[in-house]
Amino acid sequence: MKTAVSTYSFHKLINSGEMTQFDCIAKAKEMGFDAIEFVEVIPHDGLGAEEYAEKLRKETERLNIAVSNFTFGADFLNGMNGDTTAEIERVKKMIDLAAVIGAKSVRHDATTGNPNYRSFDAALKTIADACREVTEYAAQKGIKTAVENHGYFCQDSERVEKLFNAVNHPNFGLLTDMGNFLCADEDPARAFSRVAPYAIYAHAKDFILKSAMEPSPGRGFFCSRSGNYLRGTIVGHGVVPVKHCLTALKRAGYDGYVAIEFEGLEDTITSIETGLENLKRYISELD
């Protein structure tokens, strides 16, 4: 397996203006990552998205670091004012952007849920049909598509497995995030092993977890679907069994990128560097 880092890991520094996505490329190379994952395209110099994406690709080529994935949001039930067809067309344009940036895979969301669909099963056909149309388009450009276990409504291992089977297309898979199953109150090792065979990309993420029965820990925490408290932290410092999840990936025959997605309160650079040290050690211990 190879290592990557999501530009989302640098989001505090990007949002403050201390770094740009160009700086993320250089820092990822300096840290020793094999690749970088771009989350959206965030121009800092007044360029349009496509022109900026082309500059990002050229910079990765100059520094000889791969583009492991392109990630962006989507919602086939609520996006574009609830017009699923319009949202599909918007996502296709993002696929075009992924091609410019040099990504061979993309992650788009499926939905955050909609009150018109009281259950996931009721919404499944609509979102599966949309995902299939998108992946058929992406396949023409040599880009695989994936949905992540993300966003509460489409987050449980059983639900994303159902979506994978409903889409039923060789170009479609899952972005399996090691930490996100905690947001749906699932045991990460059990849930991750269930979906590992469908992975085309993976995120290494860690969380600190506190029970809903405890007082609110305050700033930096958010709630799982059932009300447990979660806070992002350095890979290897939380409750997510990262090495166990890597073992599940290996047993499933996965040999692609594992990207760190850091979203904690700790210092950004130190946290990513420490997470990479841990991730590399865990991967080496699988052999």
C-alpha positions as CSV (number, residue, x, y, z in Angstrom):
1,M,0.0,0.0,0.0
2,K,1.1,3.6,-0.7
3,T,0.6,6.7,1.4
4,A,-1.2,9.9,0.5
5,V,-2.5,12.9,2.3
6,S,-5.8,14.8,1.7
7,T,-5.5,18.5,1.3
8,Y,-8.4,18.6,3.8
9,S,-5.8,17.7,6.4
10,F,-4.4,21.2,5.9
11,H,-7.8,23.0,6.0
12,K,-7.1,25.1,9.0
13,L,-4.0,26.6,7.3
14,I,-5.7,26.9,4.0
15,N,-8.7,28.7,5.6
16,S,-6.4,31.1,7.4
17,G,-4.5,31.9,4.3
18,E,-1.2,30.5,5.6
19,M,-1.2,27.8,2.9
20,T,-2.5,27.3,-0.6
21,Q,-3.2,24.0,-2.3
22,F,0.2,24.6,-4.1
23,D,1.9,24.7,-0.7
24,C,0.1,21.5,0.2
25,I,1.8,19.7,-2.7
26,A,5.2,20.8,-1.7
27,K,4.6,20.0,2.0
28,A,3.3,16.5,1.1
29,K,6.4,15.8,-1.0
30,E,8.7,17.1,1.8
31,M,7.0,14.9,4.3
32,G,7.5,11.8,2.2
33,F,4.0,11.0,1.0
34,D,3.6,9.0,-2.2
35,A,0.7,11.1,-3.4
36,I,-1.7,13.9,-2.7
37,E,-5.5,13.9,-2.7
38,F,-7.2,17.2,-3.7
39,V,-10.5,18.1,-2.0
40,E,-12.3,20.5,-4.3
41,V,-10.2,23.1,-6.3
42,I,-9.6,26.3,-4.3
43,P,-7.9,29.0,-6.5
44,H,-5.9,31.5,-4.5
45,D,-4.8,33.6,-7.5
46,G,-8.0,34.7,-9.3
47,L,-7.9,31.9,-11.9
48,G,-10.9,29.8,-12.8
49,A,-11.3,26.3,-11.5
50,E,-10.1,24.6,-14.7
51,E,-7.0,26.8,-15.2
52,Y,-6.1,26.3,-11.5
53,A,-6.6,22.6,-11.7
54,E,-4.2,22.5,-14.7
55,K,-1.6,24.4,-12.7
56,L,-2.0,22.0,-9.8
57,R,-1.4,19.0,-12.1
58,K,1.7,20.6,-13.6
59,E,3.1,21.3,-10.1
60,T,2.5,17.6,-9.1
61,E,4.3,16.6,-12.2
62,R,7.2,19.0,-11.5
63,L,7.6,17.6,-8.0
64,N,7.0,14.0,-9.1
65,I,4.2,13.3,-6.7
66,A,1.1,11.4,-7.8
67,V,-2.5,12.6,-7.6
68,S,-4.2,9.8,-5.7
69,N,-7.8,11.1,-5.8
70,F,-10.1,14.1,-6.3
71,T,-12.8,14.6,-3.7
72,F,-15.9,16.8,-3.8
73,G,-19.4,17.0,-2.4
74,A,-22.6,15.9,-4.1
75,D,-26.2,15.2,-3.0
76,F,-28.5,13.5,-5.4
77,L,-31.6,14.1,-3.3
78,N,-31.0,17.7,-2.2
79,G,-28.4,19.2,-4.5
80,M,-29.4,21.8,-7.2
81,N,-32.6,22.5,-5.3
82,G,-33.6,18.9,-5.3
83,D,-33.2,18.4,-9.1
84,T,-31.4,15.1,-9.4
85,T,-30.8,15.4,-13.1
86,A,-29.2,18.9,-12.7
87,E,-27.0,17.5,-9.8
88,I,-25.8,14.7,-12.0
89,E,-24.8,17.1,-14.7
90,R,-22.9,19.2,-12.1
91,V,-21.1,16.2,-10.9
92,K,-20.1,15.3,-14.5
93,K,-18.5,18.7,-14.8
94,M,-16.5,17.9,-11.6
95,I,-15.4,14.7,-13.3
96,D,-14.1,16.8,-16.1
97,L,-12.2,18.8,-13.6
98,A,-10.8,15.6,-12.1
99,A,-9.4,14.7,-15.5
100,V,-7.7,18.1,-15.8
101,I,-6.1,17.7,-12.3
102,G,-4.8,14.3,-13.3
103,A,-6.9,12.1,-10.9
104,K,-7.7,8.5,-11.8
105,S,-10.4,8.3,-9.1
106,V,-12.9,10.6,-7.6
107,R,-15.1,10.5,-4.4
108,H,-18.4,12.2,-4.5
109,D,-21.1,12.0,-1.8
110,A,-24.5,10.3,-2.4
111,T,-26.8,12.3,-0.1
112,T,-27.2,13.6,3.4
113,G,-30.8,12.3,3.5
114,N,-34.1,13.9,2.7
115,P,-37.4,14.0,4.7
116,N,-39.3,12.8,1.6
117,Y,-37.4,9.4,2.0
118,R,-38.1,8.1,5.5
119,S,-35.6,5.3,5.1
120,F,-32.3,4.6,3.3
121,D,-33.9,1.8,1.3
122,A,-36.6,4.1,0.0
123,A,-33.9,6.5,-1.4
124,L,-31.6,3.7,-2.6
125,K,-32.8,3.5,-6.2
126,T,-32.7,7.2,-6.8
127,I,-29.1,7.6,-5.5
128,A,-27.9,4.3,-7.1
129,D,-29.2,5.3,-10.5
130,A,-27.5,8.7,-10.2
131,C,-24.2,7.1,-9.1
132,R,-24.4,4.7,-12.0
133,E,-24.9,7.4,-14.6
134,V,-22.0,9.4,-13.2
135,T,-19.6,6.4,-13.2
136,E,-20.6,5.5,-16.7
137,Y,-19.6,9.0,-17.7
138,A,-16.4,8.9,-15.7
139,A,-15.4,5.5,-17.2
140,Q,-15.1,7.1,-20.6
141,K,-12.4,9.3,-19.2
142,G,-10.5,6.5,-17.4
143,I,-11.7,7.7,-13.9
144,K,-13.2,5.4,-11.3
145,T,-15.8,6.8,-9.0
146,A,-16.6,6.1,-5.3
147,V,-18.9,7.0,-2.5
148,E,-17.6,7.4,1.0
149,N,-19.1,6.2,4.2
150,H,-20.0,9.8,5.1
151,G,-22.8,12.1,6.0
152,Y,-24.9,10.0,8.5
153,F,-27.6,8.9,6.1
154,C,-25.3,7.0,3.8
155,Q,-22.7,6.0,6.3
156,D,-23.3,2.6,7.8
157,S,-21.4,-0.3,6.4
158,E,-24.7,-2.1,5.5
159,R,-26.0,1.0,3.7
160,V,-22.8,1.6,1.6
161,E,-22.7,-2.1,0.8
162,K,-26.3,-1.9,-0.5
163,L,-25.4,1.1,-2.6
164,F,-22.3,-0.6,-4.1
165,N,-24.5,-3.6,-5.0
166,A,-27.3,-1.5,-6.4
167,V,-25.0,0.6,-8.6
168,N,-23.5,-2.7,-9.9
169,H,-20.9,-1.2,-12.2
170,P,-17.3,-2.3,-12.6
171,N,-16.1,1.4,-12.5
172,F,-17.8,2.1,-9.2
173,G,-16.5,1.3,-5.7
174,L,-16.2,2.7,-2.2
175,L,-13.9,5.1,-0.5
176,T,-13.6,3.4,2.8
177,D,-12.9,5.7,5.7
178,M,-11.6,4.0,8.9
179,G,-12.9,6.6,11.3
180,N,-16.3,7.6,9.8
181,F,-18.1,4.5,10.9
182,L,-18.0,5.9,14.4
183,C,-20.3,8.7,13.2
184,A,-22.9,6.0,12.6
185,D,-22.0,4.3,16.0
186,E,-20.5,1.2,14.3
187,D,-17.5,-0.7,15.5
188,P,-14.8,0.4,13.0
189,A,-13.0,-2.9,12.7
190,R,-16.2,-4.9,12.0
191,A,-17.7,-2.3,9.7
192,F,-14.5,-1.7,7.8
193,S,-13.8,-5.4,7.2
194,R,-17.3,-5.7,5.7
195,V,-16.7,-3.1,3.0
196,A,-12.9,-3.6,2.4
197,P,-13.5,-5.8,-0.6
198,Y,-15.3,-2.9,-2.4
199,A,-12.5,-0.3,-1.7
200,I,-11.0,1.6,-4.6
201,Y,-9.5,4.2,-2.1
202,A,-9.1,4.5,1.6
203,H,-8.8,7.1,4.3
204,A,-6.9,6.7,7.5
205,K,-8.6,8.8,10.1
206,D,-8.7,8.7,13.9
207,F,-11.1,10.0,16.6
208,I,-11.3,10.5,20.3
209,L,-14.6,9.1,21.5
210,K,-16.7,9.9,24.6
211,S,-20.0,8.4,25.5
212,A,-23.2,10.4,25.2
213,M,-23.8,9.5,28.9
214,E,-20.8,11.8,29.8
215,P,-21.0,15.6,30.0
216,S,-20.3,17.4,26.8
217,P,-16.5,17.8,26.4
218,G,-17.0,21.1,24.6
219,R,-15.1,22.8,21.8
220,G,-13.8,20.6,18.9
221,F,-16.3,17.7,19.4
222,F,-19.3,16.8,17.4
223,C,-22.0,14.2,17.9
224,S,-22.4,10.8,16.3
225,R,-25.9,9.9,15.1
226,S,-26.8,8.5,18.5
227,G,-25.2,11.4,20.4
228,N,-21.7,10.1,21.3
229,Y,-19.0,12.8,21.2
230,L,-16.3,12.6,18.6
231,R,-13.2,14.7,18.0
232,G,-10.6,14.2,15.2
233,T,-7.1,13.4,16.3
234,I,-3.7,12.2,15.0
235,V,-3.7,8.8,13.3
236,G,-2.7,6.3,16.0
237,H,-3.7,8.5,18.9
238,G,-7.5,7.7,19.1
239,V,-9.8,4.8,19.3
240,V,-9.9,3.8,15.6
241,P,-8.1,0.4,15.1
242,V,-6.0,1.7,12.1
243,K,-3.8,-1.3,11.8
244,H,-6.7,-3.7,12.1
245,C,-8.4,-1.8,9.2
246,L,-5.2,-2.0,7.2
247,T,-5.1,-5.8,7.8
248,A,-8.7,-6.0,6.4
249,L,-7.6,-4.1,3.3
250,K,-4.7,-6.4,2.8
251,R,-6.8,-9.5,3.2
252,A,-9.2,-8.1,0.6
253,G,-6.4,-7.7,-1.9
254,Y,-6.2,-3.9,-1.8
255,D,-2.8,-2.4,-2.7
256,G,-3.8,1.2,-3.5
257,Y,-3.4,4.5,-1.7
258,V,-4.2,5.0,2.0
259,A,-4.7,8.8,2.6
260,I,-4.4,10.5,5.9
261,E,-7.4,12.8,6.6
262,F,-6.6,14.8,9.7
263,E,-9.2,17.0,11.3
264,G,-8.1,17.5,14.9
265,L,-7.4,20.4,17.1
266,E,-3.7,19.6,17.4
267,D,-1.0,21.4,15.4
268,T,-1.6,20.6,11.7
269,I,1.9,19.9,10.5
270,T,3.1,18.0,13.5
271,S,-0.1,15.9,13.5
272,I,0.2,14.9,9.8
273,E,3.9,14.1,10.2
274,T,3.2,11.9,13.3
275,G,0.3,10.3,11.6
276,L,2.4,9.4,8.6
277,E,5.1,7.9,10.8
278,N,2.4,5.7,12.5
279,L,0.8,4.8,9.2
280,K,4.0,3.8,7.5
281,R,4.9,1.6,10.6
282,Y,1.5,-0.1,10.5
283,I,1.8,-0.8,6.8
284,S,5.3,-2.2,7.2
285,E,4.2,-4.5,10.0
286,L,1.6,-6.1,7.7
287,D,4.4,-7.8,5.7
